[in-house]
């Protein structure tokens, strides 16, 4: 051949090619090492699982369910049905609180006029029950006069049941026969009525309050005769369904 210089061809032996390829392909070498490392870890994990030595992860905490009670739960808590007669200077529609009746009957004193004076007040005890938390919230939203009436009605129903276990009042109307009045720190309802055992009964009570008018400090009551069924409608006393 003439004109162009001949390029010498160098032949490498087989054992001389690997170092050259490694030097020429560092990226391929890194990929190979990574693959070998992953394979080794997978194999080690499989052996640990087979031997029962794999780490145990802590269980996730259970979900917490929160139930929010709306203000409408007040009526459902206090009575089997919502009130059907609007309040007019007094209270109506309260039912027994969500609490067990007192274990022992509080001592009472009966005066010559027939008024019963219990030695233990019960409304605060009933309101302190956790199940009556919605009732406490609802009472806090009432105007002063309505709050007093409902608090005293609650005391009346609690005292009636404690006095005679066969009476389990589920509703009270403190203005059935005559309007109640607030007089020198006492709420007086001489013309009230309560329902128990599918029957309405006459009721008279005097409820004394502290300076804040948020706590009963004294109470006396007298249970009268059963009210004839034909009079219920005229007195705005709901019938039992």
Buried (B, 14 or more C-beta within 10 A) or exposed (E): EEEEEEEEEEEEEEEEEEEEEEEEEEEEEEEEEEEEEEEEEEEEEEEEEEEEEEEEEEEEEEEEEEEEEEEEBBBBBBBEBEBEBEBEEBBBBBBBBBBEBBEEBBEBEEEEEEBBBBEBBBBBEBBEBEEBBBBEEBBEEBEEBBBBBBBBBBBBBBBBBBBEEEBBBBBBBBBBBEEBEBEEEBBBBBBBBBBBEEEBBBBBBBBBBEEEBBBBEBBBBBBBEEBEEEEBEEBBBBEBE
